[in-house]
Amino acid sequence: MERKIGNSLIETRKKNRILIKKQIYHQAIPTRTQIAENLGLTLATLSTSANEMISQGIIEEIVSDQSLSCTGAGRKPKILRFCSDSACAIGIDIGPYKTRAVLMDMGGNIIDSLEAEAVQHDYSRMIEMIETSAKKLMSQVTGNFLGVSVNVAGIVDSSSGTIVKGIVFTNPGEDASIRKNLKSVLEEKLDCPVLIQNNAKSRAFGHAIKNHIKDTTFAYLYVSRGIACPVMEPNEMPYGYSASIGELGRMVMEWNSPDGKRLMTLNEVAGEHTIINRCRAEMTAGKLETLKRLCDTGTELSIDLIMKLDADGDTEIRRLFESSCEYLGIALSNISCMINPEMIVIDGYMFSNPLNRETLRSVYSEKCEAVECSSASLFFIDYDSFAGAKSAAYCALDKLFLSVE
């Protein structure tokens, strides 16, 4: 008997449906004509699938508030978009300072959110916090609930939901090197699909979804306690063990320390953890008088306090931020020389201060020019404490809804 080769009509329709859903979600102005052209489908084939999803209440067709004309004139086109209530998912970000979670619908609307204590280095508390947070938000679900997506720091095998390396758990008796399989544990406790992915990679993907970045290669600099810079290729997803997390913080830098030049990692000379540690060391040495006075009266030493003093014009604090921005600028110039991204997106609390943005932009431009390297455009994101949780939710919507038949 001759073996059948190729896809059946039913399989082809299923694959087309997935591709069409992704086009609707990722395109800024997803008209029927544009989607058909992008996928190489006839308008009739596209319309058959689209009309079926409209009848099922998954998508709707509306008049766009944007014009296809570059002048903004002319009749507004009809576009396809997802019905907000067609599905929802929970995104949880296990951050260094707080645990944050959101319940998001297909329209990107936040139905509910919550904030809790940091549990990044306590495995038992992490499991407990994720379970508690997810169940609180799940109680608000009224429609098609897809599942939970969790962002964690470190190297993650997303296919198995395993933390391979990066987080050091401090529980007594726990071996920090043990591979922690969060996915299987959480799926049993929550009775729903669970995704686990690296936090920086997830943030980059969430930014691409939110801003309809589809055909651009960009680097995503994420500065928190540590520093990461994943590079997103067009149409790339953040899933899989091989997906790059861009551990930029491990890049070796030459640091001009008070006792001479030393080789240190970027994490050791820039980022929030370094700024806090340098403030602590300088207070011990009798410097940073304003900060020391506040800490001596019981105020906790935190990046929030340091940022406030920087915004208030403390020149000694400003010097520390300028140093961090200088090393970050050098690191980004190296990224541009090696990868040549079209754009570098910059995400970090420290860039809430415009002075830090200006310093980084200036150093980056200067270093790129010095080595005759093309500089990418820098795009600073306005700080959002829930950005990590939102990006996790975007990943869940993509993986558990857009990518299934």
Number of C-alpha atoms within 10 A of each C-alpha: 3 4 5 7 6 8 10 10 9 9 12 11 17 15 15 18 22 16 18 23 25 17 23 22 21 19 18 17 22 21 22 21 14 16 24 19 13 11 13 10 15 13 14 11 12 21 15 12 17 22 15 13 16 16 10 11 14 19 22 17 17 13 13 17 11 17 16 14 11 8 7 10 10 11 13 15 18 17 21 24 25 20 16 17 18 17 22 30 30 34 31 31 31 25 21 17 15 16 23 24 31 29 27 29 26 23 15 16 14 15 15 15 19 16 15 14 15 18 21 21 16 17 19 12 15 18 15 15 19 24 15 13 20 24 14 16 20 19 8 11 18 10 11 12 22 19 25 31 30 28 26 23 22 19 22 29 20 20 14 15 22 20 24 17 16 13 18 16 19 13 13 8 7 13 11 17 13 12 12 18 16 19 21 15 13 21 16 11 13 17 9 12 17 23 27 27 30 25 28 29 28 30 26 27 24 24 19 22 21 15 11 14 19 17 11 14 18 25 27 26 24 25 24 20 19 20 24 24 27 23 25 24 14 13 15 14 16 24 20 14 18 12 20 18 25 19 18 22 22 15 14 15 19 13 17 12 10 7 6 7 11 12 12 15 16 26 26 23 26 26 25 24 19 18 22 17 13 17 22 17 13 14 17 11 9 9 14 18 13 14 20 18 12 13 16 11 8 8 12 11 17 15 19 12 16 21 19 13 17 21 16 11 10 17 13 17 22 19 12 19 24 18 17 24 27 22 22 27 22 19 20 26 26 18 20 20 15 10 13 18 21 15 18 23 19 20 24 20 19 23 21 17 13 12 17 19 17 14 18 25 19 14 20 26 20 16 19 21 13 10 11 10 16 15 22 21 14 19 14 16 14 13 14 12 14 19 20 28 31 32 30 33 34 29 31 27 27 19 18 22 21 19 15 13 14
